[in-house]
Amino acid sequence: MEKPIALQIEEVKKELIATINRSNLPAIILDYILKDIYHEIHLVNQSQLVSDMQTYEEAVKNKENEEESAK
């Protein structure tokens, strides 16, 4: 059974917090690092959204074409 997303989220948060605490880096440096990480994640998310939209639109078109062919 796959672990529920809520548990996965909590685990990631705890691991990130533990890593940040162990780093002993000043907040200004952590701010810079986390902004970079956020920016990269955001770009990946946007790319995935575009890909998902294209895949969905192609699936809808294929279904419409199949329905037209069946007539």
PQR file with spaces between the fields and no chain letter, atoms N, CA, C, O and H, PARSE charges and radii, in Angstrom:
ATOM       1  N    MET     1       0.843   -1.187    0.000 -0.4000 1.5000
ATOM       2  CA   MET     1       0.000    0.000    0.000 -0.0000 2.0000
ATOM       3  C    MET     1       0.880    1.240    0.000  0.5500 1.7000
ATOM       4  O    MET     1       1.858    1.331    0.742 -0.5500 1.4000
ATOM       5  N    GLU     2       0.514    2.185   -0.844 -0.4000 1.5000
ATOM       6  CA   GLU     2       1.262    3.430   -0.915 -0.0000 2.0000
ATOM       7  C    GLU     2       0.937    4.309    0.286  0.5500 1.7000
ATOM       8  O    GLU     2      -0.204    4.372    0.743 -0.5500 1.4000
ATOM       9  H    GLU     2      -0.281    2.111   -1.447  0.4000 1.0000
ATOM      10  N    LYS     3       1.959    4.980    0.781 -0.4000 1.5000
ATOM      11  CA   LYS     3       1.787    5.853    1.948 -0.0000 2.0000
ATOM      12  C    LYS     3       0.900    7.035    1.568  0.5500 1.7000
ATOM      13  O    LYS     3       1.102    7.626    0.508 -0.5500 1.4000
ATOM      14  H    LYS     3       2.886    4.929    0.409  0.4000 1.0000
ATOM      15  N    PRO     4      -0.070    7.395    2.397 -0.5600 1.5000
ATOM      16  CA   PRO     4      -0.946    8.542    2.110  0.2800 2.0000
ATOM      17  C    PRO     4      -0.136    9.838    1.956  0.5500 1.7000
ATOM      18  O    PRO     4       0.882   10.040    2.617 -0.5500 1.4000
ATOM      19  N    ILE     5      -0.619   10.691    1.075 -0.4000 1.5000
ATOM      20  CA   ILE     5       0.079   11.942    0.775 -0.0000 2.0000
ATOM      21  C    ILE     5       0.267   12.807    2.012  0.5500 1.7000
ATOM      22  O    ILE     5       1.296   13.470    2.149 -0.5500 1.4000
ATOM      23  H    ILE     5      -1.446   10.526    0.538  0.4000 1.0000
ATOM      24  N    ALA     6      -0.704   12.813    2.913 -0.4000 1.5000
ATOM      25  CA   ALA     6      -0.587   13.632    4.125 -0.0000 2.0000
ATOM      26  C    ALA     6       0.615   13.190    4.959  0.5500 1.7000
ATOM      27  O    ALA     6       1.327   14.025    5.517 -0.5500 1.4000
ATOM      28  H    ALA     6      -1.540   12.275    2.802  0.4000 1.0000
ATOM      29  N    LEU     7       0.837   11.882    5.042 -0.4000 1.5000
ATOM      30  CA   LEU     7       1.996   11.373    5.786 -0.0000 2.0000
ATOM      31  C    LEU     7       3.296   11.703    5.057  0.5500 1.7000
ATOM      32  O    LEU     7       4.294   12.050    5.690 -0.5500 1.4000
ATOM      33  H    LEU     7       0.258   11.204    4.589  0.4000 1.0000
ATOM      34  N    GLN     8       3.287   11.596    3.739 -0.4000 1.5000
ATOM      35  CA   GLN     8       4.467   11.945    2.960 -0.0000 2.0000
ATOM      36  C    GLN     8       4.842   13.407    3.154  0.5500 1.7000
ATOM      37  O    GLN     8       6.017   13.742    3.299 -0.5500 1.4000
ATOM      38  H    GLN     8       2.477   11.314    3.225  0.4000 1.0000
ATOM      39  N    ILE     9       3.839   14.268    3.155 -0.4000 1.5000
ATOM      40  CA   ILE     9       4.072   15.703    3.344 -0.0000 2.0000
ATOM      41  C    ILE     9       4.717   15.956    4.709  0.5500 1.7000
ATOM      42  O    ILE     9       5.706   16.682    4.812 -0.5500 1.4000
ATOM      43  H    ILE     9       2.884   13.996    3.038  0.4000 1.0000
ATOM      44  N    GLU    10       4.154   15.359    5.739 -0.4000 1.5000
ATOM      45  CA   GLU    10       4.694   15.562    7.092 -0.0000 2.0000
ATOM      46  C    GLU    10       6.123   15.058    7.205  0.5500 1.7000
ATOM      47  O    GLU    10       6.952   15.694    7.855 -0.5500 1.4000
ATOM      48  H    GLU    10       3.351   14.769    5.655  0.4000 1.0000
ATOM      49  N    GLU    11       6.422   13.924    6.583 -0.4000 1.5000
ATOM      50  CA   GLU    11       7.783   13.395    6.624 -0.0000 2.0000
ATOM      51  C    GLU    11       8.770   14.332    5.939  0.5500 1.7000
ATOM      52  O    GLU    11       9.860   14.581    6.454 -0.5500 1.4000
ATOM      53  H    GLU    11       5.748   13.407    6.055  0.4000 1.0000
ATOM      54  N    VAL    12       8.386   14.845    4.786 -0.4000 1.5000
ATOM      55  CA   VAL    12       9.266   15.768    4.059 -0.0000 2.0000
ATOM      56  C    VAL    12       9.498   17.032    4.878  0.5500 1.7000
ATOM      57  O    VAL    12      10.627   17.513    4.980 -0.5500 1.4000
ATOM      58  H    VAL    12       7.501   14.643    4.368  0.4000 1.0000
ATOM      59  N    LYS    13       8.429   17.568    5.460 -0.4000 1.5000
ATOM      60  CA   LYS    13       8.579   18.765    6.295 -0.0000 2.0000
ATOM      61  C    LYS    13       9.560   18.520    7.444  0.5500 1.7000
ATOM      62  O    LYS    13      10.461   19.323    7.685 -0.5500 1.4000
ATOM      63  H    LYS    13       7.512   17.177    5.377  0.4000 1.0000
ATOM      64  N    LYS    14       9.372   17.395    8.151 -0.4000 1.5000
ATOM      65  CA   LYS    14      10.242   17.084    9.287 -0.0000 2.0000
ATOM      66  C    LYS    14      11.694   16.916    8.853  0.5500 1.7000
ATOM      67  O    LYS    14      12.611   17.382    9.528 -0.5500 1.4000
ATOM      68  H    LYS    14       8.639   16.743    7.956  0.4000 1.0000
ATOM      69  N    GLU    15      11.894   16.239    7.704 -0.4000 1.5000
ATOM      70  CA   GLU    15      13.255   16.044    7.205 -0.0000 2.0000
ATOM      71  C    GLU    15      13.897   17.371    6.816  0.5500 1.7000
ATOM      72  O    GLU    15      15.068   17.611    7.109 -0.5500 1.4000
ATOM      73  H    GLU    15      11.149   15.861    7.156  0.4000 1.0000
ATOM      74  N    LEU    16      13.127   18.229    6.156 -0.4000 1.5000
ATOM      75  CA   LEU    16      13.661   19.542    5.780 -0.0000 2.0000
ATOM      76  C    LEU    16      14.019   20.372    7.007  0.5500 1.7000
ATOM      77  O    LEU    16      15.079   20.995    7.060 -0.5500 1.4000
ATOM      78  H    LEU    16      12.175   18.034    5.918  0.4000 1.0000
ATOM      79  N    ILE    17      13.140   20.374    7.974 -0.4000 1.5000
ATOM      80  CA   ILE    17      13.403   21.135    9.200 -0.0000 2.0000
ATOM      81  C    ILE    17      14.637   20.600    9.910  0.5500 1.7000
ATOM      82  O    ILE    17      15.473   21.373   10.378 -0.5500 1.4000
ATOM      83  H    ILE    17      12.279   19.868    7.931  0.4000 1.0000
ATOM      84  N    ALA    18      14.753   19.289    9.991 -0.4000 1.5000
ATOM      85  CA   ALA    18      15.918   18.688   10.644 -0.0000 2.0000
ATOM      86  C    ALA    18      17.202   19.053    9.900  0.5500 1.7000
ATOM      87  O    ALA    18      18.214   19.376   10.522 -0.5500 1.4000
ATOM      88  H    ALA    18      14.074   18.660    9.611  0.4000 1.0000
ATOM      89  N    THR    19      17.159   19.000    8.586 -0.4000 1.5000
ATOM      90  CA   THR    19      18.338   19.347    7.783 -0.0000 2.0000
ATOM      91  C    THR    19      18.700   20.814    7.970  0.5500 1.7000
ATOM      92  O    THR    19      19.874   21.155    8.119 -0.5500 1.4000
ATOM      93  H    THR    19      16.337   18.737    8.081  0.4000 1.0000
ATOM      94  N    ILE    20      17.703   21.672    7.962 -0.4000 1.5000
ATOM      95  CA   ILE    20      17.942   23.102    8.165 -0.0000 2.0000
ATOM      96  C    ILE    20      18.540   23.349    9.544  0.5500 1.7000
ATOM      97  O    ILE    20      19.493   24.117    9.676 -0.5500 1.4000
ATOM      98  H    ILE    20      16.749   21.395    7.841  0.4000 1.0000
ATOM      99  N    ASN    21      17.998   22.713   10.557 -0.4000 1.5000
ATOM     100  CA   ASN    21      18.516   22.897   11.918 -0.0000 2.0000
ATOM     101  C    ASN    21      19.947   22.394   12.051  0.5500 1.7000
ATOM     102  O    ASN    21      20.765   23.017   12.729 -0.5500 1.4000
ATOM     103  H    ASN    21      17.224   22.088   10.449  0.4000 1.0000
ATOM     104  N    ARG    22      20.254   21.265   11.405 -0.4000 1.5000
ATOM     105  CA   ARG    22      21.618   20.715   11.474 -0.0000 2.0000
ATOM     106  C    ARG    22      22.622   21.587   10.742  0.5500 1.7000
ATOM     107  O    ARG    22      23.809   21.568   11.068 -0.5500 1.4000
ATOM     108  H    ARG    22      19.590   20.760   10.854  0.4000 1.0000
ATOM     109  N    SER    23      22.171   22.340    9.771 -0.4000 1.5000
ATOM     110  CA   SER    23      23.086   23.140    8.953 -0.0000 2.0000
ATOM     111  C    SER    23      23.743   24.264    9.754  0.5500 1.7000
ATOM     112  O    SER    23      24.872   24.661    9.465 -0.5500 1.4000
ATOM     113  H    SER    23      21.207   22.356    9.506  0.4000 1.0000
ATOM     114  N    ASN    24      23.035   24.770   10.755 -0.4000 1.5000
ATOM     115  CA   ASN    24      23.530   25.900   11.550 -0.0000 2.0000
ATOM     116  C    ASN    24      23.864   27.127   10.703  0.5500 1.7000
ATOM     117  O    ASN    24      24.696   27.948   11.087 -0.5500 1.4000
ATOM     118  H    ASN    24      22.118   24.448   10.990  0.4000 1.0000
ATOM     119  N    LEU    25      23.218   27.243    9.564 -0.4000 1.5000
ATOM     120  CA   LEU    25      23.441   28.404    8.707 -0.0000 2.0000
ATOM     121  C    LEU    25      22.578   29.564    9.181  0.5500 1.7000
ATOM     122  O    LEU    25      21.497   29.352    9.731 -0.5500 1.4000
ATOM     123  H    LEU    25      22.542   26.575    9.252  0.4000 1.0000
ATOM     124  N    PRO    26      23.048   30.786    8.971 -0.5600 1.5000
ATOM     125  CA   PRO    26      22.244   31.950    9.354  0.2800 2.0000
ATOM     126  C    PRO    26      20.975   32.030    8.492  0.5500 1.7000
ATOM     127  O    PRO    26      20.934   31.535    7.365 -0.5500 1.4000
ATOM     128  N    ALA    27      19.970   32.653    9.042 -0.4000 1.5000
ATOM     129  CA   ALA    27      18.679   32.760    8.364 -0.0000 2.0000
ATOM     130  C    ALA    27      18.800   33.417    6.999  0.5500 1.7000
ATOM     131  O    ALA    27      18.087   33.034    6.072 -0.5500 1.4000
ATOM     132  H    ALA    27      20.002   33.055    9.957  0.4000 1.0000
ATOM     133  N    ILE    28      19.676   34.388    6.854 -0.4000 1.5000
ATOM     134  CA   ILE    28      19.805   35.074    5.561 -0.0000 2.0000
ATOM     135  C    ILE    28      20.279   34.114    4.468  0.5500 1.7000
ATOM     136  O    ILE    28      19.843   34.206    3.321 -0.5500 1.4000
ATOM     137  H    ILE    28      20.255   34.699    7.607  0.4000 1.0000
ATOM     138  N    ILE    29      21.171   33.197    4.830 -0.4000 1.5000
ATOM     139  CA   ILE    29      21.657   32.202    3.875 -0.0000 2.0000
ATOM     140  C    ILE    29      20.554   31.188    3.585  0.5500 1.7000
ATOM     141  O    ILE    29      20.353   30.802    2.433 -0.5500 1.4000
ATOM     142  H    ILE    29      21.526   33.122    5.762  0.4000 1.0000
ATOM     143  N    LEU    30      19.845   30.759    4.611 -0.4000 1.5000
ATOM     144  CA   LEU    30      18.745   29.811    4.423 -0.0000 2.0000
ATOM     145  C    LEU    30      17.663   30.409    3.530  0.5500 1.7000
ATOM     146  O    LEU    30      17.084   29.717    2.693 -0.5500 1.4000
ATOM     147  H    LEU    30      20.008   31.072    5.546  0.4000 1.0000
ATOM     148  N    ASP    31      17.399   31.686    3.714 -0.4000 1.5000
ATOM     149  CA   ASP    31      16.412   32.373    2.890 -0.0000 2.0000
ATOM     150  C    ASP    31      16.811   32.299    1.419  0.5500 1.7000
ATOM     151  O    ASP    31      15.983   31.994    0.560 -0.5500 1.4000
ATOM     152  H    ASP    31      17.870   32.248    4.394  0.4000 1.0000
ATOM     153  N    TYR    32      18.058   32.574    1.138 -0.4000 1.5000
ATOM     154  CA   TYR    32      18.572   32.528   -0.226 -0.0000 2.0000
ATOM     155  C    TYR    32      18.451   31.117   -0.800  0.5500 1.7000
ATOM     156  O    TYR    32      17.987   30.947   -1.927 -0.5500 1.4000
ATOM     157  H    TYR    32      18.730   32.822    1.835  0.4000 1.0000
ATOM     158  N    ILE    33      18.857   30.120   -0.047 -0.4000 1.5000
ATOM     159  CA   ILE    33      18.810   28.725   -0.494 -0.0000 2.0000
ATOM     160  C    ILE    33      17.368   28.286   -0.752  0.5500 1.7000
ATOM     161  O    ILE    33      17.068   27.693   -1.788 -0.5500 1.4000
ATOM     162  H    ILE    33      19.234   30.259    0.869  0.4000 1.0000
ATOM     163  N    LEU    34      16.487   28.579    0.191 -0.4000 1.5000
ATOM     164  CA   LEU    34      15.096   28.143    0.053 -0.0000 2.0000
ATOM     165  C    LEU    34      14.387   28.856   -1.097  0.5500 1.7000
ATOM     166  O    LEU    34      13.530   28.266   -1.756 -0.5500 1.4000
ATOM     167  H    LEU    34      16.731   29.061    1.032  0.4000 1.0000
ATOM     168  N    LYS    35      14.736   30.116   -1.343 -0.4000 1.5000
ATOM     169  CA   LYS    35      14.162   30.820   -2.498 -0.0000 2.0000
ATOM     170  C    LYS    35      14.590   30.140   -3.793  0.5500 1.7000
ATOM     171  O    LYS    35      13.776   29.963   -4.699 -0.5500 1.4000
ATOM     172  H    LYS    35      15.432   30.595   -0.809  0.4000 1.0000
ATOM     173  N    ASP    36      15.866   29.756   -3.885 -0.4000 1.5000
ATOM     174  CA   ASP    36      16.350   29.049   -5.070 -0.0000 2.0000
ATOM     175  C    ASP    36      15.623   27.725   -5.261  0.5500 1.7000
ATOM     176  O    ASP    36      15.202   27.393   -6.369 -0.5500 1.4000
ATOM     177  H    ASP    36      16.527   29.899   -3.149  0.4000 1.0000
ATOM     178  N    ILE    37      15.480   26.981   -4.190 -0.4000 1.5000
ATOM     179  CA   ILE    37      14.796   25.693   -4.259 -0.0000 2.0000
ATOM     180  C    ILE    37      13.344   25.899   -4.673  0.5500 1.7000
ATOM     181  O    ILE    37      12.836   25.185   -5.537 -0.5500 1.4000
ATOM     182  H    ILE    37      15.822   27.251   -3.289  0.4000 1.0000
ATOM     183  N    TYR    38      12.683   26.864   -4.064 -0.4000 1.5000
ATOM     184  CA   TYR    38      11.297   27.155   -4.414 -0.0000 2.0000
ATOM     185  C    TYR    38      11.172   27.506   -5.893  0.5500 1.7000
ATOM     186  O    TYR    38      10.271   27.027   -6.580 -0.5500 1.4000
ATOM     187  H    TYR    38      13.096   27.444   -3.362  0.4000 1.0000
ATOM     188  N    HIS    39      12.082   28.344   -6.374 -0.4000 1.5000
ATOM     189  CA   HIS    39      12.034   28.763   -7.777 -0.0000 2.0000
ATOM     190  C    HIS    39      12.168   27.554   -8.711  0.5500 1.7000
ATOM     191  O    HIS    39      11.436   27.445   -9.694 -0.5500 1.4000
ATOM     192  H    HIS    39      12.815   28.733   -5.816  0.4000 1.0000
ATOM     193  N    GLU    40      13.088   26.662   -8.408 -0.4000 1.5000
ATOM     194  CA   GLU    40      13.281   25.472   -9.233 -0.0000 2.0000
ATOM     195  C    GLU    40      12.039   24.569   -9.200  0.5500 1.7000
ATOM     196  O    GLU    40      11.609   24.059  -10.234 -0.5500 1.4000
ATOM     197  H    GLU    40      13.683   26.751   -7.609  0.4000 1.0000
ATOM     198  N    ILE    41      11.477   24.381   -8.025 -0.4000 1.5000
ATOM     199  CA   ILE    41      10.266   23.561   -7.898 -0.0000 2.0000
ATOM     200  C    ILE    41       9.118   24.201   -8.676  0.5500 1.7000
ATOM     201  O    ILE    41       8.353   23.505   -9.343 -0.5500 1.4000
ATOM     202  H    ILE    41      11.825   24.796   -7.184  0.4000 1.0000
ATOM     203  N    HIS    42       8.999   25.510   -8.591 -0.4000 1.5000
ATOM     204  CA   HIS    42       7.941   26.219   -9.303 -0.0000 2.0000
ATOM     205  C    HIS    42       8.072   26.028  -10.821  0.5500 1.7000
ATOM     206  O    HIS    42       7.076   25.813  -11.512 -0.5500 1.4000
ATOM     207  H    HIS    42       9.620   26.075   -8.048  0.4000 1.0000
ATOM     208  N    LEU    43       9.296   26.108  -11.327 -0.4000 1.5000
ATOM     209  CA   LEU    43       9.515   25.911  -12.762 -0.0000 2.0000
ATOM     210  C    LEU    43       9.146   24.491  -13.193  0.5500 1.7000
ATOM     211  O    LEU    43       8.533   24.296  -14.243 -0.5500 1.4000
ATOM     212  H    LEU    43      10.105   26.283  -10.766  0.4000 1.0000
ATOM     213  N    VAL    44       9.517   23.513  -12.388 -0.4000 1.5000
ATOM     214  CA   VAL    44       9.163   22.124  -12.691 -0.0000 2.0000
ATOM     215  C    VAL    44       7.650   21.960  -12.672  0.5500 1.7000
ATOM     216  O    VAL    44       7.080   21.295  -13.537 -0.5500 1.4000
ATOM     217  H    VAL    44      10.015   23.672  -11.535  0.4000 1.0000
ATOM     218  N    ASN    45       7.011   22.563  -11.693 -0.4000 1.5000
ATOM     219  CA   ASN    45       5.556   22.489  -11.583 -0.0000 2.0000
ATOM     220  C    ASN    45       4.878   23.096  -12.814  0.5500 1.7000
ATOM     221  O    ASN    45       3.941   22.511  -13.358 -0.5500 1.4000
ATOM     222  H    ASN    45       7.474   23.103  -10.990  0.4000 1.0000
ATOM     223  N    GLN    46       5.340   24.244  -13.244 -0.4000 1.5000
ATOM     224  CA   GLN    46       4.759   24.901  -14.413 -0.0000 2.0000
ATOM     225  C    GLN    46       4.955   24.054  -15.668  0.5500 1.7000
ATOM     226  O    GLN    46       4.054   23.940  -16.499 -0.5500 1.4000
ATOM     227  H    GLN    46       6.101   24.720  -12.803  0.4000 1.0000
ATOM     228  N    SER    47       6.129   23.468  -15.793 -0.4000 1.5000
ATOM     229  CA   SER    47       6.418   22.601  -16.933 -0.0000 2.0000
ATOM     230  C    SER    47       5.502   21.383  -16.930  0.5500 1.7000
ATOM     231  O    SER    47       4.990   20.983  -17.975 -0.5500 1.4000
ATOM     232  H    SER    47       6.860   23.561  -15.118  0.4000 1.0000
ATOM     233  N    GLN    48       5.298   20.797  -15.760 -0.4000 1.5000
ATOM     234  CA   GLN    48       4.414   19.638  -15.638 -0.0000 2.0000
ATOM     235  C    GLN    48       2.982   20.012  -15.977  0.5500 1.7000
ATOM     236  O    GLN    48       2.272   19.235  -16.616 -0.5500 1.4000
ATOM     237  H    GLN    48       5.714   21.121  -14.910  0.4000 1.0000
ATOM     238  N    LEU    49       2.556   21.183  -15.561 -0.4000 1.5000
ATOM     239  CA   LEU    49       1.205   21.649  -15.869 -0.0000 2.0000
ATOM     240  C    LEU    49       0.995   21.766  -17.378  0.5500 1.7000
ATOM     241  O    LEU    49      -0.033   21.334  -17.900 -0.5500 1.4000
ATOM     242  H    LEU    49       3.133   21.814  -15.042  0.4000 1.0000
ATOM     243  N    VAL    50       1.957   22.342  -18.068 -0.4000 1.5000
ATOM     244  CA   VAL    50       1.861   22.478  -19.520 -0.0000 2.0000
ATOM     245  C    VAL    50       1.814   21.097  -20.174  0.5500 1.7000
ATOM     246  O    VAL    50       1.010   20.855  -21.074 -0.5500 1.4000
ATOM     247  H    VAL    50       2.792   22.692  -17.644  0.4000 1.0000
ATOM     248  N    SER    51       2.665   20.215  -19.723 -0.4000 1.5000
ATOM     249  CA   SER    51       2.693   18.848  -20.258 -0.0000 2.0000
ATOM     250  C    SER    51       1.364   18.135  -20.020  0.5500 1.7000
ATOM     251  O    SER    51       0.835   17.486  -20.923 -0.5500 1.4000
ATOM     252  H    SER    51       3.318   20.411  -18.992  0.4000 1.0000
ATOM     253  N    ASP    52       0.828   18.254  -18.810 -0.4000 1.5000
ATOM     254  CA   ASP    52      -0.448   17.621  -18.483 -0.0000 2.0000
ATOM     255  C    ASP    52      -1.579   18.179  -19.343  0.5500 1.7000
ATOM     256  O    ASP    52      -2.455   17.434  -19.783 -0.5500 1.4000
ATOM     257  H    ASP    52       1.258   18.781  -18.077  0.4000 1.0000
ATOM     258  N    MET    53      -1.559   19.484  -19.580 -0.4000 1.5000
ATOM     259  CA   MET    53      -2.594   20.108  -20.408 -0.0000 2.0000
ATOM     260  C    MET    53      -2.520   19.579  -21.834  0.5500 1.7000
ATOM     261  O    MET    53      -3.548   19.280  -22.441 -0.5500 1.4000
ATOM     262  H    MET    53      -0.847   20.089  -19.223  0.4000 1.0000
ATOM     263  N    GLN    54      -1.313   19.463  -22.368 -0.4000 1.5000
ATOM     264  CA   GLN    54      -1.142   18.964  -23.732 -0.0000 2.0000
ATOM     265  C    GLN    54      -1.600   17.507  -23.838  0.5500 1.7000
ATOM     266  O    GLN    54      -2.277   17.134  -24.796 -0.5500 1.4000
ATOM     267  H    GLN    54      -0.478   19.706  -21.875  0.4000 1.0000
ATOM     268  N    THR    55      -1.234   16.700  -22.865 -0.4000 1.5000
ATOM     269  CA   THR    55      -1.631   15.294  -22.856 -0.0000 2.0000
ATOM     270  C    THR    55      -3.147   15.162  -22.791  0.5500 1.7000
ATOM     271  O    THR    55      -3.739   14.356  -23.508 -0.5500 1.4000
ATOM     272  H    THR    55      -0.684   17.003  -22.087  0.4000 1.0000
ATOM     273  N    TYR    56      -3.759   15.945  -21.943 -0.4000 1.5000
ATOM     274  CA   TYR    56      -5.218   15.912  -21.799 -0.0000 2.0000
ATOM     275  C    TYR    56      -5.909   16.343  -23.088  0.5500 1.7000
ATOM     276  O    TYR    56      -6.847   15.689  -23.545 -0.5500 1.4000
ATOM     277  H    TYR    56      -3.278   16.600  -21.361  0.4000 1.0000
ATOM     278  N    GLU    57      -5.443   17.445  -23.671 -0.4000 1.5000
ATOM     279  CA   GLU    57      -6.055   17.943  -24.902 -0.0000 2.0000
ATOM     280  C    GLU    57      -5.924   16.919  -26.030  0.5500 1.7000
ATOM     281  O    GLU    57      -6.857   16.748  -26.815 -0.5500 1.4000
ATOM     282  H    GLU    57      -4.681   17.975  -23.299  0.4000 1.0000
ATOM     283  N    GLU    58      -4.784   16.240  -26.121 -0.4000 1.5000
ATOM     284  CA   GLU    58      -4.599   15.210  -27.137 -0.0000 2.0000
ATOM     285  C    GLU    58      -5.546   14.034  -26.891  0.5500 1.7000
ATOM     286  O    GLU    58      -6.115   13.484  -27.834 -0.5500 1.4000
ATOM     287  H    GLU    58      -4.026   16.379  -25.483  0.4000 1.0000
ATOM     288  N    ALA    59      -5.713   13.652  -25.633 -0.4000 1.5000
ATOM     289  CA   ALA    59      -6.616   12.547  -25.302 -0.0000 2.0000
ATOM     290  C    ALA    59      -8.054   12.898  -25.662  0.5500 1.7000
ATOM     291  O    ALA    59      -8.789   12.059  -26.182 -0.5500 1.4000
ATOM     292  H    ALA    59      -5.251   14.098  -24.867  0.4000 1.0000
ATOM     293  N    VAL    60      -8.453   14.128  -25.389 -0.4000 1.5000
ATOM     294  CA   VAL    60      -9.811   14.572  -25.725 -0.0000 2.0000
ATOM     295  C    VAL    60      -9.999   14.548  -27.237  0.5500 1.7000
ATOM     296  O    VAL    60     -11.026   14.072  -27.722 -0.5500 1.4000
ATOM     297  H    VAL    60      -7.856   14.810  -24.966  0.4000 1.0000
ATOM     298  N    LYS    61      -9.026   15.054  -27.987 -0.4000 1.5000
ATOM     299  CA   LYS    61      -9.121   15.055  -29.449 -0.0000 2.0000
ATOM     300  C    LYS    61      -9.200   13.633  -29.990  0.5500 1.7000
ATOM     301  O    LYS    61      -9.998   13.346  -30.882 -0.5500 1.4000
ATOM     302  H    LYS    61      -8.192   15.440  -27.593  0.4000 1.0000
ATOM     303  N    ASN    62      -8.365   12.740  -29.445 -0.4000 1.5000
ATOM     304  CA   ASN    62      -8.384   11.343  -29.893 -0.0000 2.0000
ATOM     305  C    ASN    62      -9.735   10.701  -29.628  0.5500 1.7000
ATOM     306  O    ASN    62     -10.256    9.968  -30.468 -0.5500 1.4000
ATOM     307  H    ASN    62      -7.717   12.973  -28.720  0.4000 1.0000
ATOM     308  N    LYS    63     -10.298   10.976  -28.465 -0.4000 1.5000
ATOM     309  CA   LYS    63     -11.610   10.415  -28.127 -0.0000 2.0000
ATOM     310  C    LYS    63     -12.676   10.948  -29.083  0.5500 1.7000
ATOM     311  O    LYS    63     -13.533   10.198  -29.552 -0.5500 1.4000
ATOM     312  H    LYS    63      -9.875   11.572  -27.782  0.4000 1.0000
ATOM     313  N    GLU    64     -12.614   12.240  -29.364 -0.4000 1.5000
ATOM     314  CA   GLU    64     -13.574   12.844  -30.296 -0.0000 2.0000
ATOM     315  C    GLU    64     -13.426   12.223  -31.684  0.5500 1.7000
ATOM     316  O    GLU    64     -14.424   11.934  -32.344 -0.5500 1.4000
ATOM     317  H    GLU    64     -11.918   12.848  -28.983  0.4000 1.0000
ATOM     318  N    ASN    65     -12.190   12.020  -32.127 -0.4000 1.5000
ATOM     319  CA   ASN    65     -11.949   11.401  -33.434 -0.0000 2.0000
ATOM     320  C    ASN    65     -12.458    9.968  -33.477  0.5500 1.7000
ATOM     321  O    ASN    65     -13.019    9.536  -34.483 -0.5500 1.4000
ATOM     322  H    ASN    65     -11.379   12.255  -31.591  0.4000 1.0000
ATOM     323  N    GLU    66     -12.264    9.234  -32.393 -0.4000 1.5000
ATOM     324  CA   GLU    66     -12.753    7.861  -32.324 -0.0000 2.0000
ATOM     325  C    GLU    66     -14.275    7.829  -32.384  0.5500 1.7000
ATOM     326  O    GLU    66     -14.857    6.980  -33.059 -0.5500 1.4000
ATOM     327  H    GLU    66     -11.808    9.585  -31.575  0.4000 1.0000
ATOM     328  N    GLU    67     -14.915    8.749  -31.682 -0.4000 1.5000
ATOM     329  CA   GLU    67     -16.371    8.820  -31.682 -0.0000 2.0000
ATOM     330  C    GLU    67     -16.901    9.176  -33.081  0.5500 1.7000
ATOM     331  O    GLU    67     -17.917    8.638  -33.520 -0.5500 1.4000
ATOM     332  H    GLU    67     -14.443    9.439  -31.134  0.4000 1.0000
ATOM     333  N    GLU    68     -16.208   10.079  -33.767 -0.4000 1.5000
ATOM     334  CA   GLU    68     -16.609   10.464  -35.129 -0.0000 2.0000
ATOM     335  C    GLU    68     -16.428    9.281  -36.078  0.5500 1.7000
ATOM     336  O    GLU    68     -17.259    9.063  -36.960 -0.5500 1.4000
ATOM     337  H    GLU    68     -15.382   10.516  -33.410  0.4000 1.0000
ATOM     338  N    SER    69     -15.357    8.523  -35.907 -0.4000 1.5000
ATOM     339  CA   SER    69     -15.092    7.371  -36.761 -0.0000 2.0000
ATOM     340  C    SER    69     -16.103    6.256  -36.550  0.5500 1.7000
ATOM     341  O    SER    69     -16.415    5.505  -37.474 -0.5500 1.4000
ATOM     342  H    SER    69     -14.682    8.701  -35.190  0.4000 1.0000
ATOM     343  N    ALA    70     -16.618    6.152  -35.316 -0.4000 1.5000
ATOM     344  CA   ALA    70     -17.576    5.099  -34.985 -0.0000 2.0000
ATOM     345  C    ALA    70     -18.950    5.370  -35.582  0.5500 1.7000
ATOM     346  O    ALA    70     -19.772    4.458  -35.670 -0.5500 1.4000
ATOM     347  H    ALA    70     -16.365    6.762  -34.566  0.4000 1.0000
ATOM     348  N    LYS    71     -19.209    6.583  -35.986 -0.4000 1.5000
ATOM     349  CA   LYS    71     -20.533    6.945  -36.520 -0.0000 2.0000
ATOM     350  C    LYS    71     -20.722    6.464  -37.927  0.5500 1.7000
ATOM     351  O    LYS    71     -21.778    6.686  -38.519 -0.5500 1.4000
ATOM     352  H    LYS    71     -18.541    7.324  -35.915  0.4000 1.0000
